[in-house]
Amino acid sequence: MTMWFEDINDGDSMELGQYCFTQEEIIKYNKEYDNQYFHTDPELAKYSHFGGIIASGWHTACVGHRLMVDEIKNREEAMVAEGMIPGVSGPSPGIKKMTFLQAVRPEDCISYKLTVTSKRASASLPGWGLLFSTIIATNQKGEQVFQSDVASFSKMRDFKPTLKQRFAIWAVKIPLLKKLMKK
Protein backbone atom coordinates (compact mmCIF):
# COMPACT_ATOMS: atom_id res chain seq x y z
CA MET A 1 0.00 0.00 0.00
CA THR A 2 1.18 3.54 -0.55
CA MET A 3 0.32 4.74 2.92
CA TRP A 4 2.40 4.57 6.06
CA PHE A 5 1.73 1.63 8.36
CA GLU A 6 0.13 3.91 10.98
CA ASP A 7 -2.40 5.22 8.43
CA ILE A 8 -3.62 1.80 7.26
CA ASN A 9 -6.67 0.28 8.95
CA ASP A 10 -8.37 -3.10 8.96
CA GLY A 11 -10.94 -3.07 6.17
CA ASP A 12 -9.06 -0.63 3.94
CA SER A 13 -9.35 -1.83 0.37
CA MET A 14 -7.88 -1.09 -3.01
CA GLU A 15 -9.37 -1.88 -6.41
CA LEU A 16 -6.47 -3.30 -8.41
CA GLY A 17 -8.06 -3.25 -11.83
CA GLN A 18 -9.48 -5.61 -14.41
CA TYR A 19 -7.83 -7.91 -16.91
CA CYS A 20 -9.40 -9.75 -19.87
CA PHE A 21 -7.80 -13.09 -20.74
CA THR A 22 -7.53 -14.17 -24.39
CA GLN A 23 -7.13 -17.71 -25.67
CA GLU A 24 -3.92 -16.76 -27.47
CA GLU A 25 -2.38 -15.34 -24.30
CA ILE A 26 -3.54 -18.28 -22.14
CA ILE A 27 -1.89 -20.73 -24.55
CA LYS A 28 1.32 -18.67 -24.78
CA TYR A 29 1.66 -18.29 -20.99
CA ASN A 30 0.96 -21.94 -20.32
CA LYS A 31 3.29 -23.31 -22.99
CA GLU A 32 6.01 -21.50 -21.05
CA TYR A 33 4.92 -22.10 -17.43
CA ASP A 34 2.17 -24.73 -17.05
CA ASN A 35 2.25 -26.90 -20.16
CA GLN A 36 -0.83 -29.08 -19.63
CA TYR A 37 -3.20 -29.94 -22.46
CA PHE A 38 -6.25 -28.18 -20.96
CA HIS A 39 -4.19 -24.94 -20.92
CA THR A 40 -2.49 -25.27 -24.31
CA ASP A 41 -4.42 -27.47 -26.77
CA PRO A 42 -7.91 -26.25 -27.76
CA GLU A 43 -8.87 -29.59 -29.35
CA LEU A 44 -7.75 -31.84 -26.48
CA ALA A 45 -9.07 -29.37 -23.89
CA LYS A 46 -12.62 -30.00 -25.21
CA TYR A 47 -12.35 -33.51 -23.75
CA SER A 48 -11.07 -32.40 -20.32
CA HIS A 49 -13.41 -31.98 -17.36
CA PHE A 50 -13.21 -28.21 -18.09
CA GLY A 51 -14.68 -28.65 -21.59
CA GLY A 52 -12.20 -26.21 -23.13
CA ILE A 53 -9.08 -24.12 -22.64
CA ILE A 54 -8.66 -22.50 -19.22
CA ALA A 55 -6.02 -20.23 -17.74
CA SER A 56 -3.61 -21.69 -15.23
CA GLY A 57 -4.32 -20.65 -11.67
CA TRP A 58 -0.76 -19.36 -11.56
CA HIS A 59 -1.49 -17.16 -14.57
CA THR A 60 -4.54 -15.76 -12.77
CA ALA A 61 -2.45 -15.10 -9.64
CA CYS A 62 0.41 -13.49 -11.58
CA VAL A 63 -1.93 -11.10 -13.38
CA GLY A 64 -3.41 -10.04 -10.03
CA HIS A 65 0.06 -9.47 -8.59
CA ARG A 66 1.05 -7.35 -11.58
CA LEU A 67 -2.12 -5.26 -11.26
CA MET A 68 -1.38 -4.76 -7.55
CA VAL A 69 2.19 -3.61 -8.17
CA ASP A 70 1.02 -1.24 -10.94
CA GLU A 71 -1.75 0.22 -8.76
CA ILE A 72 0.67 0.84 -5.88
CA LYS A 73 3.10 2.57 -8.25
CA ASN A 74 0.30 4.70 -9.76
CA ARG A 75 -0.88 5.77 -6.30
CA GLU A 76 2.69 6.64 -5.24
CA GLU A 77 3.18 8.76 -8.37
CA ALA A 78 -0.14 10.57 -7.79
CA MET A 79 0.81 11.32 -4.18
CA VAL A 80 4.21 12.71 -5.21
CA ALA A 81 2.53 14.85 -7.90
CA GLU A 82 0.30 16.31 -5.15
CA GLY A 83 3.35 17.11 -3.00
CA MET A 84 2.73 14.28 -0.53
CA ILE A 85 5.26 11.74 0.73
CA PRO A 86 3.96 8.22 0.09
CA GLY A 87 4.51 5.39 2.52
CA VAL A 88 7.08 2.71 1.82
CA SER A 89 5.90 -0.74 0.76
CA GLY A 90 8.12 -3.67 1.56
CA PRO A 91 8.40 -7.24 0.33
CA SER A 92 6.03 -10.05 1.16
CA PRO A 93 7.11 -12.66 3.69
CA GLY A 94 4.67 -15.08 2.11
CA ILE A 95 1.25 -16.28 1.10
CA LYS A 96 -0.78 -18.07 3.74
CA LYS A 97 -3.42 -19.48 1.43
CA MET A 98 -4.23 -19.43 -2.29
CA THR A 99 -7.44 -20.86 -3.70
CA PHE A 100 -8.53 -21.27 -7.32
CA LEU A 101 -12.32 -21.37 -7.11
CA GLN A 102 -13.52 -21.25 -10.74
CA ALA A 103 -11.86 -21.79 -14.08
CA VAL A 104 -10.81 -18.63 -15.93
CA ARG A 105 -11.68 -19.04 -19.60
CA PRO A 106 -10.79 -17.11 -22.75
CA GLU A 107 -12.62 -13.77 -22.89
CA ASP A 108 -13.22 -13.75 -19.10
CA CYS A 109 -12.60 -10.32 -17.61
CA ILE A 110 -11.32 -10.65 -14.06
CA SER A 111 -11.47 -7.83 -11.49
CA TYR A 112 -9.07 -7.89 -8.53
CA LYS A 113 -9.47 -6.25 -5.13
CA LEU A 114 -7.18 -6.20 -2.08
CA THR A 115 -8.57 -5.75 1.44
CA VAL A 116 -6.50 -5.39 4.62
CA THR A 117 -7.76 -7.87 7.21
CA SER A 118 -5.34 -7.12 10.07
CA LYS A 119 -1.97 -5.61 10.91
CA ARG A 120 0.72 -5.68 13.58
CA ALA A 121 4.20 -4.38 14.24
CA SER A 122 6.93 -6.67 12.97
CA ALA A 123 8.70 -8.61 15.72
CA SER A 124 11.81 -9.15 13.58
CA LEU A 125 12.21 -5.89 11.64
CA PRO A 126 12.13 -2.75 13.80
CA GLY A 127 10.43 0.15 12.04
CA TRP A 128 8.24 -2.07 9.91
CA GLY A 129 4.72 -3.37 10.27
CA LEU A 130 3.05 -6.40 8.77
CA LEU A 131 -0.16 -6.10 6.80
CA PHE A 132 -2.36 -9.16 6.31
CA SER A 133 -4.63 -8.86 3.31
CA THR A 134 -6.99 -10.84 1.12
CA ILE A 135 -6.96 -10.53 -2.65
CA ILE A 136 -10.22 -11.55 -4.30
CA ALA A 137 -10.74 -11.91 -8.04
CA THR A 138 -14.17 -12.07 -9.67
CA ASN A 139 -15.22 -12.64 -13.26
CA GLN A 140 -17.68 -10.56 -15.31
CA LYS A 141 -20.58 -12.63 -13.92
CA GLY A 142 -19.65 -11.68 -10.36
CA GLU A 143 -18.35 -15.18 -9.59
CA GLN A 144 -15.30 -15.39 -7.37
CA VAL A 145 -12.52 -17.19 -9.26
CA PHE A 146 -9.49 -16.70 -7.02
CA GLN A 147 -8.56 -15.75 -3.48
CA SER A 148 -5.25 -15.40 -1.69
CA ASP A 149 -4.36 -14.42 1.86
CA VAL A 150 -1.07 -12.55 1.78
CA ALA A 151 1.28 -10.71 4.11
CA SER A 152 3.41 -7.69 3.27
CA PHE A 153 5.69 -5.27 5.05
CA SER A 154 4.88 -1.58 5.39
CA LYS A 155 7.28 1.04 6.77
CA MET A 156 6.34 2.87 9.97
CA ARG A 157 6.47 6.64 9.54
CA ASP A 158 6.83 7.40 13.24
CA PHE A 159 9.39 4.73 14.14
CA LYS A 160 12.00 5.85 16.69
CA PRO A 161 14.78 3.30 17.19
CA THR A 162 15.83 2.50 20.74
CA LEU A 163 19.36 3.37 21.88
CA LYS A 164 20.37 -0.27 21.39
CA GLN A 165 18.97 -0.28 17.84
CA ARG A 166 20.68 3.04 16.98
CA PHE A 167 23.98 1.62 18.24
CA ALA A 168 23.54 -1.53 16.13
CA ILE A 169 22.74 0.55 13.02
CA TRP A 170 25.87 2.64 13.62
CA ALA A 171 28.09 -0.32 14.52
CA VAL A 172 27.41 -2.34 11.36
CA LYS A 173 28.86 0.52 9.33
CA ILE A 174 32.29 -0.12 10.92
CA PRO A 175 33.78 -3.33 9.47
CA LEU A 176 35.56 -4.49 12.65
CA LEU A 177 32.49 -3.91 14.85
CA LYS A 178 30.26 -5.57 12.27
CA LYS A 179 32.51 -8.64 12.38
CA LEU A 180 32.38 -8.72 16.20
CA MET A 181 28.59 -8.37 16.23
CA LYS A 182 28.20 -11.45 14.04
CA LYS A 183 29.96 -13.64 16.63
N, C-alpha and C positions, 0 to 999 in steps of 0.2 A: 504494500500500500504506500501511497505517497505522503502519508501523514506520519507525524512522530508517534511513537508508541503511546505516549500519554494521551493523545487526542483520538485514539481508536477505541471504539466501544463494542461490546458484544452486540450483535445484530446489525452492525454496519455492513452494507453490501455494495457491490460494484458490478454493474453490467459490463461484461467483457466483450460483448459483440456477438455477431452471427457469422456463420460460415456455411456455404453451400457446397456439398461434396458432389463431384462429378464422377462418372464411371471411369473415365480416362485417368483421372488423378488417383482414384482408389486403386486401380490396377497398377499404375506406376509406383505408388508408395509401397504397395504390398509385394511387388516383385523384388523390391530392394530390402524390405524389412520383415515381412510376414508372408512368405511365399507359400500360401495354401490355396488350393484350387477354388474354394468359395470366395476368395479375395481377388483372384487373378484370371480365372477362366470363365467367361460368361456362359459358355455352353455347359461345361461340367457343373457350374454353380447352380444351374436350373434343377439338378438332381440332388442337391444338398438339402438338409432340413431347413435351410433358409430360403430355398426356392429361387435364388439368384445371387448376384454379386452383392457383397456387403463390405463395408469398411472394417478394417481391423480395429479392435478396441484401442490399441496403442495409437493408431492414427487419430482416432477421436480424441484421446487424451492429449496427444502432442499439439493438435490444433488448438485445444482449449488453453494449453500452457502458452502457446505463442500469442494468442489473443490477450491473455493476462499480462504478459510481459509488455506487449505493445500498448495496452491501456495504461499501465503504470507509467511507462515512458511518456505517453501523451499527457497524462495528468501532471507529471513533473514539469514538462515543458510549458504547460499552461500556467502553472504556479509561478515559475521563473519569469514568464512574460508579464505577469501581474505584479512582479516585484516581491513575491513571497519566497521563503526558503522551504523547499519541500523536505519531508522526512527522508530518512535513509532506509531503503529496503535491504535486507540481507538475504543470504541463501536459505534454502530449505533443508532442515535436518531430516526430512523424510515425509513419506506418505503413510498414513496409518491404515487406510482402507481405500480400495478402488473397485468400483462395481460397474460392470457393463450390463445395463438393464434391458435394452432393446437394440436390435440391429440397426445400424445406420446404413441406409441404402443410397444409391446414386440419386441425385436431385433432392435429397433431404437437406434442409437448411436447419442447422443446429445453433441454438442460442445458449450462451454460457453466462453463468452468474456466480460470483464468489460472495459468501457471507461469513463474517467473523463469528465464530461460536463461543470462543473464550480466549483469554490471554493471561499471561503471567510473566513476571520478571525471570530472566534466564538465571539458572543456578550456576552455570559454567562460564558464561561470558558477561562480565560486569559491563553495564552500560547498554545492554541489549535486552529486549523483551521477546517473548515467543507469542506469536499469533496462531491460533488454531482456527481453521476455516474449512468450509465445505464448498466445493465447486459442483454445481448442478448444471447439466446440459439437457435441454429439451428440444424436440423436433418441432416442425411447423404445425403439427397436430396437437401440440401441448403435452406430448408424452415424454416422460423423463427417460433419457437414453443412457445417461452416464452420471456417476457421482463419485467424488473422491474427497476424502478427509485429509487435509494437508496441514503441515506446520511450516512457519517461516519466521525468520528473525526480523525485528524492526528496531532501529536505533532509538534510544531514549534521549530526548532533547535535554532534559534536566538532570542528567546523570552527573554526579559529583564523586569522583573516585576517593576512596579512603586513603589515609596516609600510606598504609601498606601497599595499596594498589599503585599509588603515584610513585612510590619508591621502586616497585617492580617494573613499571613502565620506563622509568629513568635508567634503572640498572641494566636492562637488556640492551640498551644502546651502547654499553661499554663492553667490548668483547671479553675481557677477563672476568668481569662480574657475571656476564651472561653464562659463561662456561661454569662458573661456581654455582650458579642458581640451578643448573641442570642436574647437578649431583645430588 
